[in-house]
C-alpha cells in the first residue's frame, strides 16, 4: 500500500482554504456586479444567469462541467489498462455528445425561450405523468454525476494526504455550496472559468514535464522505450501483439462503447447542460458548445496520454509509490494512476498539483450539479405542483435551501457507497445502464413533433427494465454471482449500456404505431413563463427592465432571435455530424482495423498533436473569454476605481447611462403583448 505523499494539513488546507477563498471571491464579485452592473440576484439571475452569457464563457463552463474527477482519473486508468487507445476512446467517446448537444441547445432556445429546465419543456408538451417519469431520470442523472465527483475526489484527496475519506466527502462541497448560494448560475460560470484556467495550466505543466524536462522521462522517445519494456513484462491481453502502443485493443473498444453510451445519458439528461444552453445569449449558444466540446477533447486525451503512460513507464522505478508492485485493480478503479504518476514525476509538487486539479474538477462540476438539481426541485416540483404563484423572492429562497439540502444528502449517500466498496470506476460504467433509456425520447421531444405521450413516457421505463435484466443476467452467467467485481466487469456493463440506449429505438415506433403519430404545434412550450421578480427589484429600488435578464422581449426582438436560432440550427446539424464522424470513424478506425503498432516517430507526432491541441484549448477557453468580455471588464474596473477614489458614485453613473438610453438617439420598439410562434416543422 502506498503511503500518502502529503500531510493531512495540506489536504485540509486545500479543501477548506481554497473553498473559502472561492466563496469569499464570489461574494465580492456578486457585490461588484450588483453595485456597478445592476446585476440583482433575482430568481431568473440565480437559475439562468440572465440568459446573456457569451460564447467564450459558455465554452469554458462546458469544459469545466464536463471535466469531472473521472475525466482526469478514469481516463488515466483506462490508459494504464489498455495503452494509447484508452485516452482516445475516452476523449472521443465523450466529446461527440457535447457536439451533438449543440443542436439540442439551439432547439431548446428556439422552442422554449423562457424555460428554466428541460423538464419544464416535457411538462408543457406531454403533461404530468411524462413529466414525473423524466423528473426521476433527470434527478437520478444528477445524483449519479455528483456521486462520481465526490467519491472520486475524496478517494484522491485521501490517497495523497491521508485525510480520512469521510472527512473529504463532507468537506469538499462546503466552499462550493457557499459560492453557489451567493452567486447562483453566474457564479458557477465565473468560477468555472477560473477553474478551467488553472486546470489547463497544470495539464500543460504535466505534459511538458513528462515529454520535455523530466530527469527520469523527459522525451517521447524515452517514454516509448519504457512502454515497449512494460509490454514485454506484462503484455496486454486483447491488444495487438500485447502492445500498449496500438489502437487495436479489444477491451479498449468495449470500454469505448460503454463510454459513449453512458455519456449520452449524462449530457442529454443532465439539467446542467440545458442550464448552460438556457443561460447563453441566442447567438452564442452554438459557438459556445462547439468551442467547449473541441477544447475539452484535449483534456482527457493529453492528460491520460501523459499521466497514464507515465504511470506505466515509471512503475518499475523506485520513485513510483507502489514499487516494486504493480498497481492493484482496486487502486486503478479508484482513479489513483494519475496521482501516483504525478508523485513519481514531481514528488510533493506533483501531489499538490494533482490535489489542485482534482479539487478544481470536483468543485466546479459539483457547483453546476447543485444549480441543476435545485432548479429541478424549485421549478419542476415546487412551482409546478405546490406553489404555482410563487414569487421570485420565494423561488430564490427555495433554491438556496435546496442547494444546501442536496449537498448534505449527496455527501451522506457517498459515505454509504464508500462503506459498500463502490468506486468511481464502477459508477462511471454503470450510469449508462440506469439512465440511457431516456436519451432518445428526450431528444425527440425537441426535434420531432410526431412523438406521442405514451412513447415518451413508457419507452424509458421499459428500456431501464430491459437494461437491468441484460446487465444482471450477463453478470450471473459469466461469474455465477452478482458481486461488485462481476457486475462491474466489461461484458455485463456493455450489454446493459447498449440495451439501455438502443431499446427505445424499438419501443418508440411500437408505441407510435399503437397510439398514433402526434401532431404537436410547439405552442405550449412557448407559454412557459419566467419567474416574477418585480418584488425583488422594487425592494432595492431598481427597474426590472434595466436589470440583466429582466428585459421583456418585444415581438420584433423575438422574431429576430428566432431567425438567428433557425440559421444556427441548420449550421449545427451539419457541423456536428461532420465532427462526430471525424472523431469516431475517420481518425481512429483505420488504425484500429489495420492493427498498427505505433513507431517511435508516430508516437512522437501523436504526443505533439496533443500538446498543440491543449494550447489551442487554453487560448479558446482560457484567454478568449477575457477578450470577449473586455468591454465589461474595463467598464467595471473604471467604475470601481471612480467609486473607491470618491470621484463618482455608482448611482450617478447609472443615472447618466439611463439618460443616454432615453435621449432620443434610438427609438425603442413598441412592445407587443403576445409572441407568435414561429412556424417550424
C-alpha positions in Angstrom: 0.0 0.0 0.0 1.4 3.4 -1.0 2.0 6.0 1.7 0.5 9.5 1.4 2.8 12.0 -0.3 1.5 14.9 1.7 0.5 15.7 5.3 -3.2 15.8 6.2 -2.8 19.5 6.9 -2.2 20.1 3.2 -5.4 18.3 2.4 -7.5 20.3 4.9 -5.8 23.5 3.8 -6.7 23.0 0.1 -10.2 21.6 0.6 -11.2 24.2 3.2 -8.8 27.1 2.4 -9.4 27.1 -1.4 -13.1 26.5 -0.9 -13.3 29.5 1.5 -11.2 31.6 -0.9 -13.5 30.9 -3.9 -16.6 31.5 -1.7 -15.3 34.9 -0.5 -14.2 35.8 -4.0 -17.6 35.1 -5.4 -19.3 37.1 -2.7 -17.1 40.0 -3.6 -17.8 39.5 -7.4 -21.5 39.3 -6.8 -21.4 42.6 -4.8 -19.4 44.3 -7.6 -21.7 43.1 -10.3 -24.7 44.3 -8.3 -23.2 47.7 -7.5 -21.7 48.6 -10.9 -23.6 46.5 -13.4 -27.0 46.4 -11.7 -27.0 42.6 -11.6 -29.5 41.8 -8.9 -29.7 38.2 -7.6 -33.3 37.6 -8.9 -34.7 34.1 -9.3 -34.1 34.4 -13.1 -30.5 35.5 -12.5 -29.8 32.8 -10.0 -31.1 30.0 -12.3 -30.4 31.3 -15.8 -27.6 34.0 -15.4 -29.9 36.4 -17.1 -29.8 34.4 -20.4 -26.9 36.7 -21.6 -23.7 34.7 -21.3 -21.3 34.9 -24.3 -19.7 32.0 -26.2 -16.2 32.1 -24.5 -17.7 31.8 -21.0 -20.2 29.2 -22.3 -17.3 27.2 -23.7 -15.2 27.4 -20.5 -18.3 26.4 -18.5 -18.9 23.4 -20.8 -15.3 22.4 -20.4 -15.4 22.8 -16.6 -18.7 21.0 -16.2 -17.6 18.1 -18.4 -14.2 17.9 -16.6 -15.2 15.6 -13.7 -12.8 13.9 -11.4 -13.4 10.9 -13.7 -12.2 12.9 -16.8 -8.7 13.1 -15.2 -8.7 10.0 -13.1 -10.7 7.4 -15.0 -9.1 8.4 -18.4 -5.6 7.8 -16.9 -6.8 4.5 -15.5 -8.0 3.2 -18.9 -4.7 4.3 -20.4 -2.9 2.3 -17.7 -5.0 -0.7 -18.6 -5.2 -0.5 -22.4 -2.4 1.8 -23.5 -2.7 4.7 -26.1 -6.1 3.6 -27.2 -7.7 4.3 -23.8 -7.3 8.1 -23.7 -8.5 8.5 -27.3 -11.6 6.3 -26.8 -12.3 8.2 -23.6 -12.0 11.6 -25.2 -13.8 10.9 -28.5 -16.5 8.8 -26.8 -17.3 11.8 -24.5 -16.8 14.7 -26.9 -19.3 13.8 -29.5 -22.2 14.2 -27.0 -21.2 17.8 -26.4 -21.0 18.5 -30.1 -24.4 16.8 -30.8 -25.9 18.5 -27.8 -25.2 21.9 -29.5 -28.1 21.1 -31.9 -30.4 20.3 -29.0 -29.3 23.5 -27.2 -30.4 25.5 -30.2 -33.7 23.8 -30.4 -34.3 24.4 -26.7 -33.6 28.1 -27.2 -35.9 28.2 -30.2 -38.8 26.2 -28.9 -38.9 27.3 -25.3 -37.1 30.6 -24.9 -38.3 31.1 -21.3 -37.6 27.6 -19.9 -35.5 27.2 -16.8 -35.1 23.4 -17.1 -35.6 20.8 -19.9 -38.2 19.2 -17.7 -40.5 22.2 -18.0 -40.5 21.5 -21.7 -41.5 17.9 -21.1 -44.4 19.1 -18.9 -45.5 21.7 -21.4 -45.7 19.1 -24.2 -46.8 15.9 -22.5 -48.4 16.6 -19.2 -47.9 15.4 -15.6 -47.2 11.6 -16.0 -44.4 12.1 -18.5 -43.0 15.0 -16.5 -42.7 12.8 -13.4 -41.0 10.0 -15.4 -38.4 12.4 -16.8 -38.0 14.2 -13.5 -37.0 10.8 -11.9 -34.5 10.1 -14.7 -33.1 13.7 -14.6 -32.6 13.6 -10.8 -31.0 10.2 -10.9 -28.6 11.5 -13.6 -27.7 14.5 -11.4 -27.3 12.2 -8.4 -25.0 9.7 -10.2 -22.9 12.5 -11.6 -22.5 14.3 -8.3 -21.7 10.9 -6.6 -18.9 10.3 -9.1 -17.5 13.7 -8.4 -17.5 13.4 -4.6 -16.5 9.7 -4.5 -13.6 10.1 -7.0 -12.4 13.4 -5.5 -12.4 12.2 -1.9 -10.6 9.0 -2.8 -7.8 11.0 -4.4 -7.6 13.6 -1.6 -7.3 10.7 0.9 -4.7 8.8 -1.1 -2.5 11.9 -1.5 -2.8 13.4 2.0 -4.0 10.6 4.3 -7.1 12.8 5.1 -9.9 10.5 6.1 -12.2 9.8 3.2 -15.4 10.6 5.1 -13.9 14.0 6.1 -13.1 14.7 2.5 -16.6 13.6 1.4 -18.3 16.1 3.7 -15.8 19.0 3.4 -15.3 19.1 -0.4 -18.8 20.6 -1.1 -18.6 23.2 1.7 -17.0 26.0 -0.3 -19.0 25.1 -3.4 -22.3 25.4 -1.6 -21.2 28.8 -0.2 -20.4 30.5 -3.5 -23.3 28.8 -5.3 -25.8 30.1 -2.8 -24.4 33.6 -3.0 -23.8 33.8 -6.8 -26.2 31.3 -8.4 -25.5 30.2 -12.0 -23.5 33.3 -12.8 -21.1 32.4 -10.0 -20.9 28.9 -11.5 -19.9 30.4 -14.9 -17.2 32.7 -13.4 -15.7 30.0 -11.1 -15.9 27.5 -14.0 -13.7 29.9 -15.9 -11.1 30.3 -13.1 -11.1 26.5 -12.5 -10.6 25.8 -16.2 -7.8 28.3 -16.5 -5.9 26.7 -13.6 -6.6 23.2 -14.7 -5.2 23.8 -18.2 -2.1 25.3 -16.8 -1.4 22.3 -14.7 -2.1 19.8 -17.5 0.3 21.7 -19.7 2.9 21.5 -16.8 2.4 17.7 -16.5 2.7 17.2 -20.3 5.9 19.3 -20.7 7.5 17.8 -17.6 6.8 14.2 -18.9 7.8 14.8 -22.5 10.4 17.5 -22.3 12.0 18.3 -18.9 11.8 15.3 -16.5 15.1 13.8 -15.4 13.6 10.3 -15.5 11.5 10.6 -18.7 11.9 13.9 -20.5 11.1 12.9 -24.1 8.5 10.9 -26.1 11.4 8.6 -27.1 12.2 7.7 -23.5 8.5 7.1 -22.7 8.2 4.9 -25.9 11.2 2.7 -24.9 9.8 2.2 -21.4 6.4 1.3 -22.8 7.9 -1.3 -25.0 9.7 -2.8 -22.0 6.4 -2.7 -20.0 4.6 -4.6 -22.7 7.4 -7.2 -22.7 7.0 -7.7 -18.9 3.2 -7.8 -18.9 1.6 -7.8 -22.3 -2.0 -6.5 -22.6 -4.5 -9.3 -23.3 -6.6 -8.4 -26.4 -4.1 -5.7 -27.7 -2.3 -6.2 -31.0 1.0 -8.0 -30.1 0.2 -7.2 -26.4 1.5 -3.7 -27.0 0.5 -0.5 -25.2 1.2 1.4 -28.4 -1.7 0.3 -30.6 -5.3 1.5 -31.2 -6.3 -2.2 -31.7 -7.4 -3.1 -28.2 -10.4 -5.5 -27.6 -11.0 -4.3 -24.1 -10.4 -0.7 -25.0 -13.0 -1.0 -27.8 -15.5 -2.5 -25.3 -14.8 0.4 -22.9 -15.3 2.8 -25.8 -18.9 1.5 -26.4 -19.7 1.7 -22.7 -18.2 5.2 -22.5 -20.1 6.6 -25.5 -23.4 5.1 -24.4 -23.2 6.2 -20.8 -22.1 9.7 -21.7 -25.1 10.3 -23.9 -27.2 10.0 -20.7 -25.1 12.2 -18.6 -25.2 15.0 -21.2 -28.7 14.7 -22.7 -30.4 14.1 -19.3 -28.3 16.3 -17.1 -30.1 19.6 -16.5 -26.8 21.3 -16.0 -26.1 21.3 -19.8 -29.6 22.6 -20.5 -28.9 25.3 -17.9 -25.9 26.4 -19.9 -27.9 26.4 -23.1 -30.6 28.5 -21.4 -28.0 30.9 -19.9 -26.3 31.5 -23.3 -27.5 34.5 -25.3 -29.1 33.2 -28.5 -26.2 33.9 -30.9 -23.6 32.4 -28.5 -25.2 29.0 -27.7 -23.8 27.2 -30.8 -20.3 28.6 -30.9 -20.1 28.2 -27.1 -20.9 24.4 -27.2 -18.6 23.8 -30.3 -15.8 25.7 -28.7 -16.3 23.9 -25.4 -16.5 20.4 -27.0 -13.4 20.8 -29.1 -11.4 22.4 -26.3 -12.4 19.6 -23.8 -11.3 16.8 -26.1 -7.6 17.6 -25.4 -8.0 17.4 -21.6 -8.7 13.7 -21.1 -6.7 12.8 -24.3 -3.5 14.5 -23.3 -3.9 14.1 -19.5 -4.2 10.3 -19.8 -1.6 10.0 -22.7 0.7 11.8 -20.3 0.0 10.5 -16.9 -1.4 7.1 -17.8 1.6 6.3 -19.9 3.9 7.9 -17.3 2.4 5.5 -14.7 3.2 2.5 -17.0 6.7 3.8 -17.8 7.6 4.5 -14.1 6.0 1.7 -12.1 9.4 -0.2 -12.3 11.1 2.8 -10.9 11.8 3.1 -7.1 10.2 6.6 -7.2 6.8 5.1 -8.0 4.6 4.9 -4.9 3.7 1.1 -5.2 7.2 0.0 -6.2 8.1 -2.9 -6.6 4.5 -4.0 -7.1 2.1 -3.1 -9.9 -0.9 -1.1 -9.0 -3.9 -3.2 -7.9 -7.1 -3.2 -9.8 -8.8 -1.6 -6.9 -6.4 1.4 -7.0 -6.7 1.7 -10.7 -10.5 1.7 -10.4 -10.4 4.3 -7.6 -8.6 6.6 -10.1 -5.1 6.6 -8.4 -3.0 6.2 -11.6 -2.7 10.0 -12.1 -1.8 10.9 -8.5 0.8 8.1 -8.3 2.4 9.1 -11.6 2.4 12.8 -10.6 4.2 11.8 -7.3 6.8 9.7 -9.2 7.4 12.6 -11.7 7.4 15.6 -9.5 7.4 14.4 -5.9 5.4 16.5 -3.4 4.9 19.2 -6.1 3.2 16.6 -8.3 0.9 15.6 -5.4 -0.1 19.3 -4.7 -0.7 19.8 -8.4 -2.9 16.7 -8.6 -4.8 17.8 -5.5 -5.4 21.2 -7.1 -6.7 19.9 -10.4 -8.9 17.3 -8.7 -10.2 19.9 -6.4 -10.9 22.2 -9.4 -12.6 19.4 -11.3 -14.8 18.3 -8.4 -15.9 21.7 -7.1 -16.7 23.4 -10.5 -18.7 20.4 -11.8 -20.4 20.0 -8.4 -21.5 23.6 -8.5 -23.2 23.1 -11.8 -24.9 20.0 -10.5 -26.1 21.9 -7.4 -27.8 24.5 -9.6 -29.1 21.9 -12.0 -30.7 19.8 -9.2 -32.1 22.8 -7.2 -33.7 24.3 -10.3 -35.5 20.9 -11.0 -36.8 20.9 -7.4 -37.6 24.6 -7.5 -39.4 24.9 -10.9 -40.4 21.4 -11.7 -41.6 20.2 -8.3 -42.2 23.2 -6.1 -43.6 25.8 -8.5 -45.4 23.2 -10.7 -47.1 21.1 -8.1 -47.0 23.0 -4.7 -47.0 26.8 -5.3 -47.7 27.8 -8.9 -48.0 31.5 -7.9 -44.7 31.6 -6.1 -42.9 35.0 -6.3 -39.3 35.4 -7.4 -38.3 36.0 -3.8 -39.9 32.7 -2.7 -38.3 30.8 -5.6 -34.8 32.1 -4.8 -35.3 31.2 -1.1 -36.3 27.6 -2.2 -33.2 27.4 -4.5 -30.9 28.3 -1.6 -32.5 25.8 0.8 -32.3 23.0 -1.9 -28.7 23.7 -2.7 -27.7 23.2 0.9 -30.1 20.2 1.4 -28.8 18.4 -1.8 -25.2 18.8 -0.7 -25.9 17.2 2.7 -27.8 14.4 1.0 -25.2 13.6 -1.6 -22.3 13.6 0.9 -24.2 11.2 3.1 -25.0 8.9 0.1 -21.3 9.0 -0.8 -20.4 7.7 2.6 -22.7 4.8 2.1 -21.1 3.9 -1.2 -17.6 4.2 0.4 -18.6 1.6 3.0 -20.1 -0.6 0.3 -16.8 -0.6 -1.7 -18.4 1.2 -4.7 -15.7 3.2 -6.5 -15.5 5.9 -9.2 -14.8 3.4 -11.9 -17.9 1.3 -11.1 -20.2 4.3 -11.0 -18.8 5.6 -14.3 -19.5 2.4 -16.3 -22.9 1.7 -14.5 -24.5 5.1 -15.1 -25.5 4.4 -18.8 -27.4 1.2 -17.7 -29.6 3.3 -15.3 -30.3 6.5 -17.4 -29.6 6.0 -21.1 -33.1 4.6 -22.0 -34.4 8.2 -21.6 -32.0 9.8 -24.1 -33.8 9.1 -27.4 -37.3 10.1 -26.1 -35.9 13.3 -24.5 -34.1 14.2 -27.8 -37.2 13.6 -29.9 -39.2 15.8 -27.6 -37.4 18.8 -29.0 -36.7 17.7 -32.6 -39.8 15.6 -33.7 -43.4 16.7 -33.4 -44.7 13.2 -34.0 -43.6 11.5 -30.7 -46.8 10.8 -28.6 -47.1 11.0 -24.9 -47.0 7.2 -24.3 -43.9 6.7 -26.5 -42.2 9.4 -24.4 -43.4 8.0 -21.1 -43.1 4.3 -21.4 -40.0 3.8 -23.5 -37.6 5.0 -20.8 -39.2 2.7 -18.1 -39.3 -0.4 -20.3 -35.8 0.4 -21.6 -34.5 0.6 -18.0 -36.1 -2.8 -17.2 -34.5 -4.4 -20.2 -31.1 -2.9 -19.4 -31.2 -4.1 -15.8 -32.2 -7.6 -16.9 -29.5 -7.8 -19.6 -26.8 -6.4 -17.3 -27.5 -8.7 -14.3 -28.2 -11.9 -16.4 -25.0 -11.5 -18.2 -23.1 -11.0 -15.0 -24.7 -14.1 -13.4 -24.0 -16.2 -16.5 -20.3 -15.0 -16.7 -19.4 -15.2 -13.0 -22.1 -17.1 -11.2 -22.6 -14.2 -8.7 -23.8 -10.6 -8.6 -20.9 -9.1 -6.6 -19.4 -5.7 -7.3 -16.4 -7.2 -9.2 -18.6 -9.2 -11.5 -21.3 -6.7 -12.2 -18.7 -4.1 -12.8 -16.7 -6.1 -15.4 -16.8 -5.1 -19.1 -19.2 -7.6 -20.7 -22.1 -7.2 -18.3 -21.8 -3.4 -18.4 -21.5 -3.5 -22.2 -24.8 -5.4 -22.5 -26.6 -3.2 -20.0 -25.4 0.1 -21.6 -26.2 -0.9 -25.2 -29.6 -2.3 -24.3 -30.5 0.9 -22.4 -29.6 3.3 -25.2 -31.0 1.3 -28.1 -34.2 -0.2 -26.6 -36.2 3.0 -27.3 -35.3 2.6 -31.0 -37.7 -0.4 -30.8 -40.2 0.9 -28.2 -40.8 4.4 -29.7 -42.0 3.1 -33.1 -44.2 0.4 -31.3 -46.0 3.0 -29.2 -46.2 5.3 -32.2 -48.0 2.5 -34.1 -50.3 1.7 -31.2 -51.3 5.3 -30.2 -50.7 7.1 -33.4 -48.3 9.9 -34.6 -48.7 13.1 -32.6 -49.3 16.4 -34.3 -47.7 18.8 -31.8 -47.7 22.5 -32.7 -44.9 23.6 -30.3 -47.2 26.4 -28.8 -47.3 25.1 -25.2 -43.5 25.3 -24.9 -43.6 29.0 -25.8 -46.1 29.6 -23.0 -43.6 28.7 -20.2 -43.2 31.9 -18.2 -40.3 33.5 -16.4 -40.3 34.0 -12.6 -41.9 37.2 -11.4 -39.0 39.2 -9.9 -40.7 42.6 -9.6 -40.9 42.4 -5.8 -37.1 41.8 -5.6 -36.4 44.7 -7.9 -38.7 47.1 -6.1 -37.1 46.3 -2.7 -33.7 47.7 -3.9 -35.3 50.5 -6.0 -34.3 49.2 -9.4 -36.3 48.9 -12.7 -36.6 45.3 -13.6 -36.2 46.3 -17.3 -32.7 47.6 -16.6 -31.5 44.5 -14.7 -29.7 41.9 -16.8 -32.2 39.2 -17.6 -35.2 41.3 -16.6 -35.9 42.8 -20.0 -39.1 41.7 -21.7 -38.6 40.9 -25.3 -40.6 42.8 -27.9 -42.2 40.9 -30.8 -39.6 42.3 -33.2 -36.7 41.2 -31.0 -38.3 37.8 -30.6 -38.7 37.3 -34.4 -35.1 38.4 -35.0 -33.9 36.0 -32.3 -35.9 33.1 -33.9 -34.3 33.8 -37.3 -30.8 33.7 -35.8 -31.6 30.4 -34.0 -33.1 28.8 -37.1 -29.9 29.6 -39.0 -27.7 28.4 -36.1 -29.8 25.1 -36.0 -29.0 24.4 -39.7 -25.3 25.1 -39.2 -25.1 23.0 -36.0 -26.7 19.9 -37.7 -24.1 19.8 -40.5 -21.1 20.8 -38.3 -21.8 18.3 -35.5 -22.4 15.3 -37.9 -19.1 16.0 -39.7 -17.1 16.4 -36.5 -18.7 13.3 -34.9 -17.8 11.2 -38.0 -14.2 12.5 -37.9 -13.7 11.7 -34.2 -15.5 8.3 -34.2 -14.7 6.9 -37.6 -12.3 8.8 -39.9 -9.5 9.2 -37.3 -9.5 6.1 -35.1 -11.0 3.3 -37.2 -8.2 2.9 -39.9 -5.7 2.5 -37.1 -7.9 0.1 -35.2 -8.7 -2.0 -38.3 -5.1 -2.2 -39.5 -3.7 -3.1 -36.1 -1.0 -0.6 -36.5 1.6 -0.5 -33.6 3.0 3.0 -33.2 6.5 3.6 -34.4 8.6 6.0 -32.3 8.3 8.9 -34.8 4.5 8.3 -35.0 4.2 8.3 -31.2 6.2 11.5 -31.0 3.8 13.1 -33.5 0.8 11.8 -31.6 2.1 13.5 -28.4 3.0 16.7 -30.2 -0.5 17.0 -31.7 -2.0 16.6 -28.2 0.3 19.3 -26.7 -0.6 21.7 -29.6 -4.3 20.9 -29.0 -4.1 21.7 -25.3 -2.5 25.1 -26.1 -5.3 25.8 -28.5 -7.8 24.8 -25.8 -6.1 27.3 -23.4 -6.5 30.1 -26.0 -10.1 29.1 -26.7 -11.5 28.8 -23.1 -8.6 30.4 -21.1 -7.9 33.7 -23.0 -10.8 34.2 -25.4 -13.4 34.7 -22.6 -11.3 37.6 -21.3 -11.0 39.2 -24.7 -14.7 38.7 -25.4 -15.7 40.4 -22.1 -13.0 43.1 -22.3 -15.5 46.0 -22.5 -17.5 44.9 -19.5 -14.2 44.2 -17.6 -12.8 47.6 -18.4 -16.0 49.5 -17.7 -16.5 47.7 -14.3 -12.8 48.4 -13.3 -13.3 52.0 -14.3 -16.4 52.3 -12.2 -14.8 50.6 -9.3 -11.8 53.0 -9.3 -14.1 56.0 -9.6 -16.2 54.8 -6.7 -13.2 53.9 -4.4 -11.5 57.2 -5.1 -14.7 59.1 -4.4 -14.9 60.7 -7.9 -18.3 59.2 -8.9 -21.0 57.3 -7.1 -22.5 54.3 -8.9 -26.0 55.8 -8.7 -24.7 58.8 -10.7 -23.2 56.5 -13.3 -26.4 54.5 -13.7 -28.5 57.7 -13.9 -26.2 59.1 -16.7 -26.5 55.8 -18.6 -30.2 55.8 -18.3 -30.4 59.4 -19.5 -28.3 58.4 -22.6 -30.6 55.4 -23.3 -33.7 57.7 -23.4 -32.1 60.7 -25.0 -33.7 60.0 -28.4 -30.7 58.6 -30.1 -32.6 55.4 -30.6 -36.4 54.9 -30.5 -37.2 51.7 -28.5 -39.5 49.4 -30.5 -43.1 49.1 -29.3 -43.8 46.2 -27.1 -46.1 43.5 -28.4 -48.3 41.8 -25.8 -48.2 38.3 -27.3 -45.5 36.4 -29.1 -46.5 34.4 -32.1 -45.0 31.0 -32.5 -42.6 31.0 -35.5 -43.8 28.1 -37.7 -41.4 25.2 -38.0 -41.5 21.6 -38.9 
